Amino acid sequence: MAANSNKNSQDSIYFKNYIKSNKKNKIDFKEISLVLCSICFVGIISFSIFRIITNTSNKDSSINTANNIVNDSDGIYNEATSSMLTEAIQSTEAATVIYEWSEQEAVTEPANNDINNIETSDNDIVISAELTDFYSSVKNVTASSQLNEETIGNITHNYSPSKVIDNDLSTCWCEGKDDYGIDEELTIELDNTYAIDEITLWNGLCTSEDLYRKNSRVHHILLTFSDGNSFECECKDGWDNSKNVIFLPEKVDTSFITIKIIDIYEGEKYKDTCISEISVS
């Protein structure tokens, strides 16, 4: 019993010391919490003061930046507008070329000899308004050779170079060589220097499909201009392709146009190579 009493006494002392120790620890935690709160408060105050100083120093810089943006806005707008306008013009020019090519259907046999009254398919362009201006601007037409006149029945046929600008598809210029007329030339002299980028050529003798097939037609031609430019072009063959619209690679300023025969499509009966009509725009 004495031993148990001593043990109980020791346990009681230990328990009291344990409680005191825990109370002391609780007091330490409170102190630590107060210190941490003080540090956080000081940090918040310091950060607020730093932001106020920074905003004040950047105020003038922000105002200057805003002024620069306002001052540059007109230049940016003008540059963007100019770029958009340039792209629109280029798109319009490209669309025009595509449309012109889509309209290149050959003329059918004319109901009469007037080129302005040619019956065409739905997609054909008969003659542009500039054609009359071109005719009035022609000063002279010459050729290195021409087929001699011939009379068939009561009709005399003339194959002079001027027939390519007479507004009549039933007539033609025909070279006068014994062979197919390779290297023969036709020159159209103008009354002034003009900027041109398109030539329309009615290939062969377009009086009728039968005469078209019997006579020879140009295949490749060399176009030469007074500004020194020259371009080799290929013409299509076939009665339905007698009208050839030739778009030059670049616009030329010229006072004459020379057409040289490089090679031909052979006629079924005659070697004579013919060109019925030419217009320029």
C-alpha positions in Angstrom: 0.0 0.0 0.0 2.9 2.3 0.8 4.4 1.6 -2.5 1.1 2.3 -4.2 0.7 5.5 -2.3 4.2 6.7 -3.3 3.4 5.8 -6.9 0.2 7.7 -6.9 1.9 10.7 -5.5 4.5 10.6 -8.2 1.9 10.3 -10.9 0.0 13.2 -9.5 3.2 15.4 -9.6 3.9 14.3 -13.2 0.4 15.1 -14.3 0.6 18.6 -12.8 3.9 19.2 -14.5 2.4 18.0 -17.8 -0.5 20.4 -17.5 1.9 23.3 -16.7 4.0 22.4 -19.7 1.0 22.4 -22.0 -0.1 25.7 -20.7 3.3 27.2 -21.4 3.3 25.8 -24.9 -0.1 27.4 -25.7 1.3 30.8 -24.6 4.2 30.3 -27.0 1.9 29.7 -30.0 0.0 32.9 -29.3 3.2 34.8 -29.3 4.3 33.3 -32.6 0.9 34.1 -34.2 1.2 37.7 -33.1 4.7 38.0 -34.6 3.5 36.5 -38.0 0.5 38.8 -38.1 2.8 41.8 -37.5 5.1 40.7 -40.3 2.2 40.3 -42.8 0.8 43.7 -41.8 4.2 45.4 -42.4 4.5 43.6 -45.8 1.1 44.7 -46.9 1.9 48.3 -46.0 5.2 48.2 -47.8 3.8 46.7 -51.0 1.0 49.4 -51.1 3.6 52.2 -50.8 5.7 50.5 -53.6 2.7 50.4 -55.9 1.8 54.1 -55.3 5.4 55.1 -56.1 5.5 52.9 -59.2 2.2 54.1 -60.6 3.3 57.7 -60.1 6.6 57.2 -62.0 4.8 55.4 -64.9 2.1 58.0 -65.3 4.1 60.3 -67.7 5.3 57.3 -69.7 1.7 56.0 -70.2 0.6 59.4 -71.3 3.4 59.7 -73.8 2.6 56.2 -75.1 -1.0 57.1 -75.6 -0.1 60.3 -77.4 2.2 58.3 -79.8 -0.6 55.9 -80.5 -3.0 58.7 -81.3 -0.4 60.5 -83.5 0.4 57.4 -85.4 -3.2 56.3 -86.0 -3.6 58.5 -89.1 -0.5 57.0 -90.7 -1.5 53.5 -89.9 -5.0 54.1 -91.3 -3.6 55.6 -94.5 -1.1 52.8 -95.0 -3.8 50.1 -94.5 -6.2 51.9 -96.8 -3.5 52.2 -99.5 -2.7 48.5 -99.2 -6.3 47.5 -99.4 -6.9 49.8 -102.5 -3.9 48.3 -104.3 -5.1 44.7 -103.7 -8.6 45.6 -104.9 -7.2 47.1 -108.1 -5.0 44.1 -108.8 -7.9 41.8 -108.1 -10.1 43.7 -110.5 -7.4 43.6 -113.2 -7.0 39.8 -112.8 -10.8 39.3 -112.9 -11.0 41.4 -116.1 -8.3 39.2 -117.8 -10.2 36.0 -116.8 -13.4 37.4 -118.1 -11.9 38.4 -121.4 -10.4 34.9 -121.9 -13.8 33.3 -121.0 -15.3 35.3 -123.9 -12.9 33.9 -126.6 -15.3 31.9 -128.7 -14.7 31.9 -132.5 -17.0 33.5 -134.9 -19.3 31.4 -137.0 -19.7 31.9 -140.7 -21.1 35.5 -141.2 -24.5 36.1 -142.6 -23.0 38.9 -144.6 -19.6 40.4 -145.1 -19.8 43.1 -142.4 -17.7 42.2 -139.4 -20.0 44.2 -137.1 -22.9 42.0 -138.1 -21.3 38.6 -137.5 -23.5 36.0 -135.9 -21.7 34.5 -132.9 -22.4 32.0 -130.2 -23.7 33.2 -126.8 -20.2 33.8 -125.3 -18.8 35.7 -128.2 -17.7 39.3 -128.2 -18.2 40.6 -131.7 -16.0 43.7 -131.8 -15.0 46.1 -129.0 -15.8 49.9 -129.3 -12.1 50.6 -129.7 -12.0 48.9 -133.1 -13.3 51.9 -134.9 -10.7 54.1 -133.2 -8.0 51.6 -134.3 -9.1 51.7 -138.0 -9.0 55.5 -138.0 -5.5 55.4 -136.4 -4.0 53.2 -139.1 -1.7 55.2 -141.4 -0.6 52.4 -143.8 -0.4 48.6 -144.2 2.4 46.9 -146.1 3.6 43.3 -146.6 6.7 41.6 -147.9 4.5 39.8 -150.5 1.0 39.3 -151.6 -1.0 36.9 -153.9 -1.8 38.3 -157.3 -5.4 39.4 -158.1 -7.6 36.7 -159.7 -11.0 36.9 -161.3 -13.4 34.1 -160.6 -16.6 34.5 -162.7 -17.4 38.2 -162.6 -15.7 38.8 -159.2 -12.1 40.0 -158.9 -10.4 39.0 -155.7 -7.7 41.2 -154.2 -5.4 39.9 -151.5 -3.6 43.2 -150.6 -2.3 43.9 -147.0 -5.1 46.5 -146.5 -7.7 43.7 -146.5 -6.8 43.0 -142.8 -8.3 46.3 -141.7 -11.3 46.6 -144.1 -13.9 45.4 -141.6 -14.8 42.5 -143.8 -14.2 38.8 -142.9 -14.8 37.6 -146.5 -11.5 39.3 -147.6 -8.0 38.6 -146.5 -4.3 39.3 -146.9 -2.6 36.3 -148.5 1.2 36.1 -148.9 2.5 35.7 -152.4 5.3 33.0 -152.1 5.2 29.7 -153.9 5.5 27.9 -150.6 3.6 28.4 -147.4 4.9 32.0 -146.8 7.3 31.2 -143.9 9.1 34.4 -142.8 6.7 36.7 -144.8 5.7 39.8 -142.9 2.8 42.2 -142.6 3.3 45.6 -141.1 0.5 48.0 -139.8 1.8 51.6 -139.4 -0.1 53.8 -137.0 -0.5 57.6 -137.1 1.0 58.0 -133.6 2.5 56.1 -130.8 0.0 54.1 -128.8 0.0 51.9 -125.7 -1.4 48.5 -126.6 -1.6 45.2 -124.8 -4.1 43.2 -126.9 -4.3 42.1 -130.5 -7.2 40.2 -132.1 -6.4 38.2 -135.2 -9.0 36.3 -137.4 -6.9 33.5 -138.8 -7.3 32.0 -142.3 -9.8 32.9 -145.0 -13.0 33.3 -143.1 -15.3 33.7 -146.1 -16.7 30.2 -145.4 -15.6 27.1 -143.5 -14.8 25.3 -146.8 -12.4 28.0 -147.9 -11.0 28.2 -144.4 -10.0 24.5 -144.5 -8.7 24.6 -148.1 -6.2 27.5 -147.4 -3.4 27.6 -145.0 -3.5 29.5 -141.6 -0.7 30.9 -139.4 0.4 28.8 -136.4 3.2 30.7 -134.7 3.8 34.4 -135.4 6.4 36.9 -134.2 5.0 40.3 -133.2 7.5 43.2 -133.3 6.9 46.8 -132.1 8.6 50.1 -132.5 9.7 50.3 -128.9 12.0 47.2 -129.5 9.7 44.6 -127.9 8.9 41.4 -129.7 6.8 38.4 -128.7 6.3 35.0 -130.3 2.6 33.9 -130.1 0.7 30.7 -131.0 -2.6 31.0 -132.9 -5.4 28.4 -132.5 -6.6 26.4 -135.5 -10.1 25.3 -136.6 -13.1 27.1 -138.0 -14.5 27.5 -134.5 -11.2 29.0 -133.3 -10.6 31.4 -136.2 -10.8 34.4 -133.8 -7.6 34.6 -131.7 -7.3 37.1 -128.9 -3.7 37.6 -128.1 -2.8 39.2 -124.7 0.7 40.6 -124.7 3.0 39.8 -121.8 3.3 43.5 -121.1 2.0 46.8 -122.5 4.0 48.3 -125.3 4.2 51.8 -126.7 4.4 51.5 -130.5 3.9 53.3 -133.8 3.8 50.1 -135.8 3.0 46.3 -135.5 4.8 43.8 -137.6 3.5 40.2 -137.9 6.0 37.6 -139.1 4.9 34.1 -140.1 7.0 31.5 -138.2 5.1 28.4 -139.1 1.6 27.4 -140.4 -1.3 25.0 -140.4 -1.4 23.5 -143.9 -4.5 23.9 -146.0 -6.3 20.9 -147.4 -5.8 22.2 -151.0 -3.8 25.4 -151.2 -0.4 26.5 -149.7 -1.6 30.1 -149.6 -1.5 31.4 -146.0 -4.2 33.9 -145.1 -5.1 36.4 -142.4 -8.7 37.8 -142.7 -8.7 40.6 -140.1 -6.7 42.3 -137.3 -7.7 44.7 -134.6 -5.7 46.3 -131.8 -6.6 47.7 -128.4 
